[in-house]
Amino acid sequence: MRERLGGLGVCIATVLVALGLVGSLAGCSGGDSGPEVRRIGKPVEIGAAKTGALSASSQRTDGTFVVVDEVVLPRAGYVVVYADGNGAPGRELGVSKLLAKGTSTNVKVKVSPRLTSKVTVHTMLHAEDNKNHSFDFPGHDAPVAVKGSVVETPITIEVTRS
C-alpha cells in the first residue's frame, strides 16, 4: 500500500519509523510531494533478555561499499544500507551476507548504485525470519526492534576518488 505524504506527513512518517510502527520508506519520488511510504507491518521485536545492536561510523569509501563497525544479532540476520529519504531510511542500496547470531565486526556491505558524493545513508538490522538464507524484505526478514525502536543508525559517507 503506497501513499504520498507532504510536509507534515513526512515528519509523522519519520516519527513512526523511529518508533518502529512503520517499516522502511520506499524512497523519494520527484517534486515536492515527499517520499512514498510502504507499510510492511511490525518489526521483529527482540525481548528484554536478548539484544540487537548496531555500531556504524561516518567514513570515507570509494562509494561501492559501507563498513559497519559492529553488529550484535540475537539470531541470524542482515545489515541493510538504505539511502536517506528526508531523514529516514529510503530505498535499499545494499544488503550484507547472512550474518550468524552473535557479534560480527567490520561488516562490509556492497552498495548499488555507486555513491558519488558526500551522502547520509541509514544502516539497519533485519532478522532472517523464514530460514531460507535469502534476504526477502518486504514480506519476510523484517527490521529488528529493541523496546519498540528499530535498530538503525544514520551515517555520513564521503566518497574518495580512486
C-alpha positions as CSV (number, residue, x, y, z in Angstrom):
1,M,0.0,0.0,0.0
2,R,1.5,3.3,-1.0
3,E,0.6,6.8,0.0
4,R,2.0,10.2,-0.9
5,L,2.9,12.3,2.1
6,G,3.6,16.1,2.1
7,G,5.4,18.2,4.7
8,L,3.7,17.2,7.9
9,G,3.2,13.7,6.7
10,V,7.0,13.3,6.2
11,C,7.5,14.3,9.9
12,I,4.9,11.9,11.1
13,A,6.3,9.1,8.9
14,T,9.8,9.8,10.3
15,V,8.5,9.6,13.9
16,L,6.6,6.3,13.1
17,V,9.7,4.8,11.6
18,A,11.7,5.8,14.6
19,L,9.1,4.1,16.9
20,G,9.1,1.0,14.8
21,L,5.4,1.4,13.8
22,V,6.1,1.6,10.1
23,G,8.9,-0.2,8.2
24,S,11.0,1.5,5.7
25,L,10.4,4.3,3.3
26,A,10.4,3.1,-0.3
27,G,12.4,6.1,-1.5
28,C,11.8,9.6,-2.7
29,S,9.8,10.5,-5.8
30,G,10.5,13.7,-7.7
31,G,9.0,17.0,-6.8
32,D,7.6,18.4,-3.6
33,S,5.1,15.6,-2.9
34,G,7.5,13.8,-0.5
35,P,8.5,10.1,-0.2
36,E,6.3,7.1,-0.9
37,V,5.7,5.0,2.2
38,R,5.3,1.2,2.0
39,R,3.6,-0.3,5.0
40,I,5.3,-3.5,6.0
41,G,3.9,-4.5,9.3
42,K,5.5,-4.6,12.7
43,P,9.3,-5.1,13.1
44,V,10.6,-8.3,14.7
45,E,10.6,-7.4,18.5
46,I,13.5,-8.6,20.5
47,G,12.8,-9.4,24.1
48,A,14.5,-7.6,27.0
49,A,16.7,-10.7,27.7
50,K,18.1,-10.6,24.2
51,T,19.9,-7.8,22.4
52,G,20.2,-6.4,19.0
53,A,22.8,-3.6,18.4
54,L,24.5,-1.8,15.6
55,S,27.5,0.5,15.6
56,A,28.5,2.4,12.5
57,S,30.7,5.4,12.0
58,S,30.8,8.1,9.3
59,Q,33.5,7.1,6.8
60,R,35.4,7.6,3.6
61,T,35.0,4.9,0.9
62,D,35.2,4.7,-2.9
63,G,31.4,4.7,-3.0
64,T,31.0,1.0,-3.7
65,F,30.6,-0.2,-0.1
66,V,29.8,0.8,3.5
67,V,31.5,-0.8,6.6
68,V,29.5,-1.3,9.8
69,D,31.8,-1.4,12.8
70,E,29.9,-3.9,14.9
71,V,26.7,-5.8,14.7
72,V,25.1,-7.8,17.6
73,L,22.3,-10.1,16.4
74,P,20.1,-12.3,18.7
75,R,19.6,-14.6,15.7
76,A,20.9,-14.8,12.2
77,G,20.2,-11.7,10.1
78,Y,21.4,-8.9,7.8
79,V,22.7,-5.4,7.8
80,V,20.9,-3.3,5.2
81,V,22.1,0.0,3.9
82,Y,19.3,2.5,2.8
83,A,19.5,5.8,1.1
84,D,18.4,8.8,3.1
85,G,14.7,9.6,2.5
86,N,14.2,13.0,4.1
87,G,15.9,12.0,7.4
88,A,14.6,8.4,7.5
89,P,15.6,5.2,5.7
90,G,14.6,5.4,2.0
91,R,15.4,2.9,-0.9
92,E,17.6,-0.1,-0.3
93,L,21.2,0.3,-1.5
94,G,22.8,-2.9,-0.3
95,V,22.4,-6.0,1.9
96,S,25.2,-7.8,3.8
97,K,25.7,-11.6,3.5
98,L,23.7,-13.6,6.1
99,L,25.3,-12.9,9.5
100,A,25.3,-15.5,12.3
101,K,23.7,-14.9,15.7
102,G,26.1,-13.0,17.9
103,T,28.7,-10.3,17.3
104,S,30.2,-9.5,13.9
105,T,32.8,-6.8,13.3
106,N,33.8,-4.8,10.2
107,V,30.8,-5.9,8.2
108,K,31.3,-4.8,4.6
109,V,28.1,-4.1,2.6
110,K,28.3,-3.5,-1.2
111,V,26.1,-0.7,-2.4
112,S,24.5,-0.1,-5.7
113,P,24.3,2.3,-7.4
114,R,27.7,3.6,-6.5
115,L,27.7,6.6,-4.2
116,T,29.2,9.6,-6.0
117,S,29.2,12.4,-3.4
118,K,29.0,13.0,0.3
119,V,25.7,11.5,1.5
120,T,23.9,10.2,4.5
121,V,22.9,6.5,4.5
122,H,21.0,4.5,7.1
123,T,22.2,1.2,8.4
124,M,19.6,-1.2,9.8
125,L,19.4,-4.7,11.2
126,H,17.0,-7.2,9.7
127,A,16.2,-10.7,11.1
128,E,16.3,-13.8,9.0
129,D,12.8,-15.0,9.8
130,N,11.8,-17.6,7.2
131,K,15.0,-19.7,7.3
132,N,15.7,-19.6,3.5
133,H,19.0,-17.8,4.0
134,S,18.0,-15.2,1.4
135,F,17.0,-11.5,2.1
136,D,13.3,-11.3,1.4
137,F,12.1,-7.9,2.5
138,P,9.4,-6.7,2.4
139,G,7.3,-9.7,3.2
140,H,9.9,-11.5,5.4
141,D,13.1,-10.6,7.2
142,A,11.7,-7.6,9.0
143,P,13.7,-5.0,10.8
144,V,14.9,-5.8,14.3
145,A,13.4,-3.7,17.1
146,V,14.5,-3.4,20.7
147,K,11.9,-2.0,23.1
148,G,9.8,-0.7,20.2
149,S,12.6,1.1,18.3
150,V,14.0,-0.2,15.1
151,V,17.8,-0.8,15.3
152,E,19.2,1.6,12.7
153,T,21.7,4.4,12.6
154,P,22.4,7.1,10.0
155,I,26.0,7.8,9.0
156,T,27.8,10.1,6.5
157,I,29.7,8.6,3.7
158,E,32.4,10.7,2.0
159,V,33.4,9.4,-1.4
160,T,37.1,9.3,-2.3
161,R,38.4,9.2,-5.8
162,S,40.4,6.1,-6.6
